Amino acid sequence: MKNTALTHIHEGLGAKILPFAGYNMPITYEGVNAEHETVRNGVGVFDVSHMGEFLLTGPNALALIQKVTSNDASTLTIGRAQYSCLPNNEGGIVDDLIIYKMKEEQYLLVVNASNIEKDWNWISSHNDLGVEMRNLSDDYSLLAIQGPKAVEAMQALTSVDLSAIAYYHFVVGDFAGIENVIISATGYTGSGGFEIYCKNDEVEQVWNKVFEAGASYGIKPIGLAARDTLRLEMGFCLYGNDINDTTSPLEAGLGWITKFTKDFTNSEALKKQKEAGVTRKLIAFEMQERAVPRHDYEIVDASGEVIGIVTSGTMSPSMNKGIGLGYVTVANSAVDSDVFIRIRKNDVPAKVVKLPFYKK
């Protein structure tokens, strides 16, 4: 197992540390619900340095990105980021990722920790365009400072106007005494804030200064367990759960990042799928009784026939009810449809709802 540059700090804080995507990662510090609450109402900090970063440079960098990703990266300007995915040849998804346009002819791709090697090999296999590719994953750290008080708490650490960084935009500037830090507003919690990309040998200084600056705002370290409940309340997909090598972006409700104005990997087959219509869809559902849906629980109809499967589920800390995502047949996917989650042989009623679950 790899450590992040801050693992020793998490251990010192008494975090529960478990293996995740090849890294020893902090899962909880004081408990999921308390940490979730901190991010929804105040400010919390995640160490997500396990994420992967690839730098693509050269006159054909955009062409390569256009070839391997589903969204249209030609619309990006310097300082903007874009959510996208890497389709495979079988109709599924290699990974989802965020693309940052750093400079003309230079892009940063941020990928999921569990897929770093897979994504690198996949993009490399399509790089017949002479694009210079650098895997920076082992050299860079990433902190996510999230919550409604994040901007106010951190403004003293930078000359950049944090409140002016719009969602899915970023600035390269000074932060916590370090130059050339990427300050990005691409959060995964739905409660505002931003992410800090810096080098491994800089991140401990950044971490310490962040906690000094945030002390009067009640800042706390947050583990990956609360990251999961926060993203699920927003209905954000998690690779390996809600999307994977066998789920198409159209089934997953990611048609908005699947642009047929260009050719990309498997775009013809996906275009045909769009025209013909998908046979299953990713839905959001709320439990109608007190119960917790879990990954891989069966979804059934009123007659007890299996119509799908739960991909993500939890007891929502903000709403105090069971919520989840799952794939069902299209006939059962409409909002307000009644479905049932099979929990230990009991079919517990649930209702299909519109995302996000959590509304501020």
N, C-alpha and C positions, 0 to 999 in steps of 0.2 A: 504493500500500500504506500502511495505517495503521501507526503504531508504538504500543506500549504506553508507559506512563509510565516503564517500566524498560528499554526497548530499549537505551539508551546503556550501562546497566550490563552487560547481557548481552554487548554488543559488547566492552566492556572486559575481560570475563572470558574472551574468546576463543570464545564460543559460535558454533556453526555456525547461521547465521540464514537461514531460507528463508520464502517467502511461504506462509501458511496461513490460509484463510478470510478473506482480505483484509487480513491483518496480517503484518508481519515478526515471526516468532516463533523463539525458540531451540529448535532441534531436538535438538542434542546439545552437551555441553561436553567431557567426557572419553571418551565412548563409551557406547553403549546398555547393554551388559552391566554395566559398572561402576556406572552410574547406577541401573539396575534393582536391583542388589544393595544399594546404599545405602538405597533405600526399603524393601526387604524386611527389612533387618536393622538399620537405624539411623534416620536422618531426612534427608529431602531436601525441597527447596522448588521448586515449579513456579510460574511466572508464567502464569496462565491468564486474564489480564485481557481477552482477546479475547471472552470469553463475554458474552452479552447479559443485561440486567436490565430488567424492566418492573415498575413499581409500579402496582397496581390498587387504587383507593380508592373507597369509597362503599357505601351500603346494598345495592346490587345487585352488588357485586364478586364475592361467592361465587356468585351466580346465573350470572354470565357465565362464571366458571371452570368451574362444573358443566356448562354448555352446551357448552364447547369442549374439555374434557378428558375422558379415559376413566375416570380413577380417581375415587373419591368424596371430594372435598375437604371435605365437610361434617363429616368425622370429625376434621379438624385442630383442634388447640387452639393458643393462642399459644405460640410456642417450638418448634413441631413443623414438620417438612418432609415432603414427599411426592413420590415419583417418579410421573410420569404421562406421558401422551402426548396430542398433538393429532391426532385422527383427521381424515382428509379425507373428501370425499363419495364417493370411488371405492373405499374399502376399504383405503387405504394410510394412511401416517402423515406429517403435515406436519412434525412434530418430536417429540423426547422432551424433557422438561423437569423441573425441580424447582420445586415450589410451597412457599413459606414463608408461614406465617400470622404476620404481624408484630404486628398489633393486631386488635381487632374491626373488621371492615369494611376491613381493609388487608392485601394480599397481595403478596409479591414473587415474580415468575416469572423463573427463570433458564433461559435458552435457549442453544442451540448457536450459536457465532459465525457459522458459515456461513449460518444461517437467520434472523438478526436481523430483516432487512427483511421476509422472507417471513412470519415468525411475527407480527410487528407488524401487517402488513396483514391477515392471516388473522383474528387476534383482533379487530382494529378492525372488520372487516366484519361481525362477529357482535355488536358492541356497540351494540344498540338499547335498552340499559337505562340509559343515562346514567352509566356507570361512568367515573370520571376515570382516564385512562391516561397514565402518564409513562414515556418511554423513557430510562432512566438509563445505558444501555450505554456512552456516550462519557464519562461522568463518574466511573465507578467502576472500581476495580482489584480483582483477585481473586488471592490467593496460596493455593496448596494446600500445606500443611505436612504431609507424609505419612511414615509409618513408625512402628515400635513405640516409638521413643524420643521421638516428637514431643511428647507431653503433658508428659513429665518435663523435656525441654529447654526448653519454652516457658513453663512455669508461672511462672517469675520475672517474666514480662512482663505479667502480668494479675492482678487481684484475683478473677477468676472461677475457680472450681474446674474446671479443664479435664477432670479425670478423671470429673467428674459429668455431662458432656454426653454423653448416650446417642446411639447411631447414629440419624441422621435427626432430631436435635434441634438447637437452636441457642440462643445467648444473645446479647443485645446488651449490650456492656459495654466496659470499657477494655482496650486492648491496645497495648503498645509506646509508651505515653505518649499515645495517641490515644483520645478518648472516642467512644462510640456506634459501635463497630465490631461487625459481625456475625461471631460466632465459631460456625462450623457444623460438625457432624460428618456430612458427606454425601460422604465420600471415594469416589474412583473407582479406587483401587489395591488394596483388600483388605488393606492393612497398617496400618490405623488412622490417627489424625491428624485434622486438621481444616482448614477453609478460613477465610480472613480476607477479608471485604469491607470496603473502605475507599475514601475518595475518592482521585482521582488525585494530588492535591497532598499526600497523606499517605503514599502507599505507599512512597516511597523511605526515609522514616524507619522505617517498619515493617520493610522489607527489611533495612536495616542493623542494626536492633536484634535481629531474628530471627537474623541470622548471628553477631552478638556472643554472644547467649544460647546458641546451638547449637554454638559453636566447640569446646567440650570434648566434645561428643557426635559430632564428625565430620560436622557438617551440610554438605551440598553442594547447589548448584543443579542441578536436573534438567530435561532437555528433553522435548519432546513425543514423541520417539521412544520413550523409556522409559515414558512415560505410556501409550502404545499397547500395549507388551508387558505392562505391569502389569495393565491393564484386561482384556486378552485372556486372561491366565492365570486371571482370575476369571470369564470368560465374560460380561462386561458388554458390552451392545450399543453400537456406535458408529454414530451417524447418518451416512448416506451410504455405509456399508459393509453393516452387518447389518440395518438398517432404513432405509426410504426411502418415497417417495410411492407405491410399488407393493406394499410388504409390509404385511400386516395384523398388528395386535398379536397376534392369536391364532396366526398362523403363526410369529411371532417368539418364542413362548413367553412373551408378556406378558399372558396371560389374567389373571394376578394383579393387574394394574393396569387391567383392563377390567371395570368394575362395571355390571352390567345392572339394578341397583337404582334407576337414574335414567335419564333420557333425555339423550343427548348426540349430537353430530354423527355421523350414520351408524350410530347404535346399533342400529336395527332390522335393517339389513343384516348387521352384525357378529353380532347375536344369532342370525340365521338361519344364518350361517356356523358358529357354535359348535354349533348343533343338528345341522346337516348333517355337520359335521366338515370339517376343512381337508384339502386335497389335498397340501400340502407342509409341511414343518416345518424350523425352524432346528435343526441338530444341532451338537454339539461332537464333534470327532474328534482322535485322536492318531495320528501316523504310526507304522507298525510297522517302518520302516527309516529310516535317516538321510536325511531329505529335508525341504525347507522348502516348505509349501504357500503359495500366494500368492492374493491377491484375483483373482477371475474364472477361476481354474483350474477345469476341469471335474471333476465327481465322477461316477464310473462304477461299474457293478456288475461282478460277476465275468465276465460275458459281454462286457464292454466297452461296454455301452449307457449313454448319458449319463442320469444320474438326478438331477443337480443341479449346483450351482455353489458354489465357495468364496467367502465374503464377507469373511473376515478370516483371516490366517494368519501365523505367525512361527516362528522357532526359539526355544522357551521358554528364557530365561536361567536360570530356577530349576530346570527339569527336564531341560534339555539334550536336548530332543526337539522335533520338529515338531508344532505344535498348530494347530487352526483351527476356524472356525465356517463353516457353509454350509447352504444349503437343499437338501433332497432330498425325493423322494416319500415319503409316509407309510409305505409298505411297507418302506422301507429306513432308517427313523428310529429303530428301537428300540435301546436301549443294548446294546452288545456285537455289534451288526451289523457285518459286514465290508463295507467300501467301498474304493474305490481312487481316488487322486487322479492325474489325468493331468498329468504333469510332462514337458514336452518329448517327447511321444509315448510316454513310459513310464507304465504304470499302476502306481503305487506303493501297496502295501497300507496301509490305515488302519482304525482301529476306532472305532465310535461309543461315546463315553463320557459319563458323568454330570458335570455342572458342580458346583463349579469344577474346572478342571484342577489349580490349585495349592491344596494343602491344607497348612495351617500345621503 
